[in-house]
Each structure stands twice: as structure tokens, then as C-alpha cells.
Amino acid sequence: MPDRVWQKSSYSGDDASRDCVEVATAPGGEALLLRESEDPAAVLHVTSPSLHALLIACKAPPT
């Protein structure tokens, strides 16, 4: 997906060799694309609500 503008977290710093998760908007803008910079060919398509739910679950204290 060479036409996408991938963004990485500011926590990754400016070091281009640093691996991180990157995000881009999918065609049509109805989903997000996620990839690991170490393996940019493997792209995960997610909806905004599902990504939001995942982040909330990750931040929740253990039960």
C-alpha cells in the first residue's frame, strides 16, 4: 500500500530505524490500517470503533 500516508506515534521518536506501530486511513475513510514498521507488508484493517474498544480493554485494570 505505497499510496498511504503512514503515521507513527510521537513516542517512537525521530529515529527512523526504530520499530513501531503505524496507522493510516483506509480507502474510503471508513476503516484504519495498522502495520508494524518491521513488517510493513502485513497490514491489519480495523474500524475505528473496534480499535477504540481494543484500546479501552488494554487500558482497563486486570479483573
TORDRENMAR-935790 format. One record per residue (C-alpha): residue number from 1; chain; z, y, x. Coordinates in steps of 0.001 Angstrom, whole numbers. Layout:
N
(atom NUM A (Z Y X)) ...
END
This chain:
63
(atom 1 A (0 0 0)) (atom 2 A (-1141 2562 2513)) (atom 3 A (-1618 5374 -45)) (atom 4 A (2055 5603 -919)) (atom 5 A (4418 8207 448)) (atom 6 A (7468 6217 1536)) (atom 7 A (10860 7905 1836)) (atom 8 A (13864 6652 3731)) (atom 9 A (17499 7579 3462)) (atom 10 A (18727 10539 5457)) (atom 11 A (21473 8175 6661)) (atom 12 A (18800 6403 8709)) (atom 13 A (18456 9447 10950)) (atom 14 A (15290 10637 12656)) (atom 15 A (14872 7586 14900)) (atom 16 A (11503 6071 13896)) (atom 17 A (12469 2710 15412)) (atom 18 A (15499 2360 13132)) (atom 19 A (15064 -185 10315)) (atom 20 A (15877 934 6796)) (atom 21 A (15037 518 3131)) (atom 22 A (12235 2807 1968)) (atom 23 A (11304 3878 -1562)) (atom 24 A (8088 5145 -3154)) (atom 25 A (6773 5771 -6657)) (atom 26 A (4571 3025 -8090)) (atom 27 A (1156 3846 -9552)) (atom 28 A (1614 5469 -12952)) (atom 29 A (5150 6573 -12037)) (atom 30 A (6814 4010 -14307)) (atom 31 A (8388 1965 -11518)) (atom 32 A (9684 2291 -7991)) (atom 33 A (8616 406 -4916)) (atom 34 A (11161 -755 -2356)) (atom 35 A (10488 -2189 1082)) (atom 36 A (12296 -2921 4314)) (atom 37 A (10747 -927 7152)) (atom 38 A (10940 -4003 9363)) (atom 39 A (8605 -5889 6961)) (atom 40 A (6537 -3221 5145)) (atom 41 A (4152 -5756 3584)) (atom 42 A (6941 -7182 1391)) (atom 43 A (7251 -4730 -1499)) (atom 44 A (9602 -5055 -4471)) (atom 45 A (8609 -3400 -7778)) (atom 46 A (11589 -2244 -9867)) (atom 47 A (12136 16 -12840)) (atom 48 A (14413 2989 -12487)) (atom 49 A (16979 1613 -14999)) (atom 50 A (17153 -1764 -13220)) (atom 51 A (17622 -110 -9827)) (atom 52 A (20303 2137 -11308)) (atom 53 A (22111 -897 -12745)) (atom 54 A (21937 -2660 -9370)) (atom 55 A (23404 355 -7553)) (atom 56 A (26224 684 -10101)) (atom 57 A (27016 -3031 -9723)) (atom 58 A (27029 -2743 -5915)) (atom 59 A (29431 179 -6031)) (atom 60 A (31810 -1465 -8512)) (atom 61 A (35083 -2767 -7114)) (atom 62 A (35351 -6566 -6925)) (atom 63 A (36793 -8194 -10021)) 
END
